[in-house]
Every structure is written in C-alpha cells, then in structure tokens.
Amino acid sequence: MAFKKGQSGNPAGKKPGTKNKATRAALELLEGDLQAISRVCIDKAKSGDLVACKLVMDKLIPTPRERYVALQLPQITGVADVSKALVTTLKSIAQGEITPGEGHTVAALLETYRKSLETTELLERIMALEKKVNKHL
C-alpha cells in the first residue's frame, strides 16, 4: 500500500512524552533505588566530585525548555509601530525580565510581522496606483 503525500503512515503515532524501550528498561532496573542513587550523587557533588556534579546537573535537573513569555507590547497597526515593540523588547532584556535568546525570538517574530505588514501596505499602494492608471486609460 503506497502512502499518500502529506499523510502519515501512522496517524495515531507515538504519544508525546513516550519513553523509548532502553529508557523504560533502565528505569525499571533503577525502580526503588533511584532516590538512594540520586542522594549518593548529590552528596558526592556537594563534596566536590565534578563528575557527580555534572551527572546531577545533566540528569537530575532537566534542561529548561522554552517558556511562555508575557510582554506588554504596544499595539502594532503599521510598520512604524514595530520599532516601538522592539524598544519594549530590548528594555525587557535589559531589565532581566526575559533572556537575550527570548528577546531574539520575539524580535524575529516582530520582523516577520513587519515584513508582512510592509508587503500588504505595498500591495495596497500598487493596487491604488493601478486603479488610477486604469481610470485614465
């Protein structure tokens, strides 16, 4: 049976957060001992064992994922308003409200939106000019 373009061969797919077989097997082996093992690693890390520190930081404390960022941006009704939103974003970075990476993401989104607004505004101007030219012909 051939797959249809743009359609998954397994629409149900694996559920988000499903652990692979190796991870499940490792967790089963550690079940019951995980708390004790974690305590040993933490104690060794506290005593200066850098390998244990790395283990604790890498495995016991999960790597942070993206977080929701709430910014009070000014209303953007045109291309000129995007620069005001960028200033607000820069202030939020400078005040430590958001990280530089988060600010970069917001700025990239604002730039994409600016391009969209600019394209729409240019299209409207071109259409108005064509309408005028067609009236005079």
Helices and strands as residue ranges (DSSP letters): H 21-30, H 34-46, H 50-55, I 56-60, H 79-94, H 100-136
